[in-house]
């Protein structure tokens, strides 16, 4: 039973983090404040760019997860990812230790992303918002790393990409609100929102653990059918002659 629905829930709850951390980019998007139709089109382009980058990332991470799934370790992988999510919240130092090398690597490889975003912010073409959204999706982000874990567990390239797209869709409501409200969302308020994010990570982590355990709970922890030996339903075995 796929848990793709958790991607949207994770994105919706986790978007509190997006408003707090990535919100500043949304605040300063050069949207047209006078033309409502044009503004909507610009915002849709921005979100489409983010979803495109998330989908590409999830697709390639899903390929890795698919290879592990073919080896028959999907159940163990789901439990492991869930435990890592819980530990990242319960032991913050572990989370920082884990994400530090990733952030360092991504920052070195994508150091030009921020400067490109800055240059695109000076323009107001339709492509500008698509480009900003796409580049925004590749910025180092702990929440995205958690979502990547989920795409990894999906066990296929297609579902991995879809997981990240659904995660991105979940972030759209609050991120759109950030664009409209701009700097009216005070820093103190955004910091309070960030405190709710750990709850989202814990919930998703527990769901992945339950999924791996296969406890027989409908839609949440279905019976484990992975790696069960295939029994033939053909004619019974012929008894041997003595």
Beta strands, then each sheet from edge to edge (+ up, - down):
end
